[in-house]
Amino acid sequence: MSLSIGATAPPFSLPAVDGHTYTYDDVKGARGTVILFWCNHCPFVQGSEARLVRIVSEYADQGVGFAAINANNPATHVEDDFPHMVERAKTQGYNFAYLQDESQDVARSYGAQRTPEAFLFDADGALRYHGRIDNNPQDERAANAHDLRSALDAVLAGQTPDPAETGPIGCTIKWK
């Protein structure tokens, strides 16, 4: 079961592709934080990479922190192993922390089920939005509901995102 709207962000401490280990507090933004469940192999993630890089570029300057967490089982999906994560982050120009949840404990604590799947927390660490980035992760030009952007704009304006939840569209997390 996913976190409920209003729930506090679960803590974590995970290794990142840049060689550092990050906690929630390390990636937290002064005005909000987006935690995404992510991976390398999923076509829905691949279709969302460039737009996420643009979202981070736009909202990081407004005090929003970002991190993407890969919880997939690399034994069944080798392209999601740590060396491939490092390479993917470099080739795609990731401008956010890309973390590995090898134990899958963090994904379970958030109730994540898909990649990509977004959790937006406000400055106090309360969940304000959960769901998809937009309604067409494979073809940005066909998307006409930009849910994460709308939720970010609402939180930054001190408003309640509407909708506060959308169904994430993507591949299932590959559990051990």
N, C-alpha and C positions, 0 to 999 in steps of 0.2 A: 504494500500500500504506500502510495506517495505521501509526502508531507502535505499537511493541510495548510490552506492559506492562513497566515498569521503565525505559523510555526517558526521556531528559531532555527537558524542555519546550523546543521550538525557540524561539529569540528572535524578537521582532518589534518594530517601531516603526510604529504606525499612527495615523492621525487618527481622532478620536472626534467624536461629535455635539455634545459640549460645547465644541468649539473647541480642545481640547488634543490633544497627541499622546502616546500611551501605549506603553510597552514592557512586556514580560512582568514585569519587576521592579516596575514602577509598579502593576500590578494584583495582584501576588502577595500572598497572605495569609500571615500568620505560621504558620498550621497547615495550609494547603492552598490550592489554586487551581483554579478551574473555568474552562476555556476552552470556550465553546460556539460552534459555527458556526450561523449565524442568518441571517435575512433578513426582509423585510417581507411578501412576497406569499404565502408558503407557508401553506396552511391548517393544517398540522401545527405550525408555529411559532406562528401566531395562536392556536391552541387551547392552546398551552403558555405563553403570555405571563404570564397572571395567576399561574399556579402557580410560574413561575420568579421572579417578583417576590416571592412569599411565601417561596420557598426562600432567596433572597438575604437577605431581611429576617431570617430565622431563623439562617442560618449565618454571615453577615458578622460578627455579634457574637461568634461563636465563633472568629474568626480566619481565615475563609476569604475569599479574594478571588475576584471574578467579572469576566469580560469576555465579551461576545458579539461575534463577528466576522462581518461580512457580506462574502462573497467573490463574490457573484453578479455576473454581467455586466449592468450597467444598460442596455447597448445593446439587449439582447433582453428585459429585464424592467425597464422604466423605473421601476416602483414601488419598485425596490431601489436607486435612485440616492441620493446623499448627502442632497439636500434632503428626500426622502421619509423617509430614516432619521431625520433630525432631528425631523421631524413625528411619526413613529411613536413615537419614544422619549418625546416630550412627552405625546402623547395616551394612551399606555399606562402612563405613570408608571414608566418603567424606572429602577431603582435600581442599575444596574450600567453599566460602561463599554460603549458600543456603538460598535464600531470598523469602519472600512471597509478592506478588503483589495483595493484596486483592481487591483493586479497579479496577484492570486490566488496569489502566492508563498507566503504564510503558510499558506493552505489546503493547498497542495501539500506544504509541509514537515511538516504534521501528518498528511497523508494523509486529510484530511476528504473525505467524499463526499456528505453529506446535511445538511439543515437540518430540525429541530435535531439536532445531534450534539455530545455532551459528552465532554470530556477532563478528568479529575480528577487533579491532581498533588499529591503530598504536600509537606510543608514543605521538603524537599530538592530539589523539582522533578522527582521521578521519577513517571512515569505509573502510577497505581494503578487507574484505572477508565476505560473507554472505551465509549461506547454511547448508549443512549437515556436520556431523563429518566424515563420510565415506559412502561408497555406500552399506553397509549392516549392519544396526544398530542392527539387531537381531542375527547375527552370525558373530562375529569378524573374524573367520578363513576364511570365504567366502569373506570378503572385499578385494578388490584389488585396490581401489581408496581411499586413505587416505587424503581427501581434507583439513580438518582442519590442520592436521600436515604439509601438503605441504604449505598451506597458512602461517602458523606460521614460517616455515623455510624461506619462501620468505621474509616476513616482517622483520624477524630478520637479514636477509642478505641485507636489503635495496632494495629489488626487489618488483615488482608487482606480487601478486599471480595470477596464471593462472591455472584454471579459478578463477575469482574473485567472481563468484556467481555459486552456484549449488542449485538445488531444495532440500529443506529439506525433509527428509523421516521420517514420524512419525505420531502421533495422532494429531488431531486438538486441539487447545486450546479450553477449555470448557468455553464459554462466558456466562455471566449472561444475 
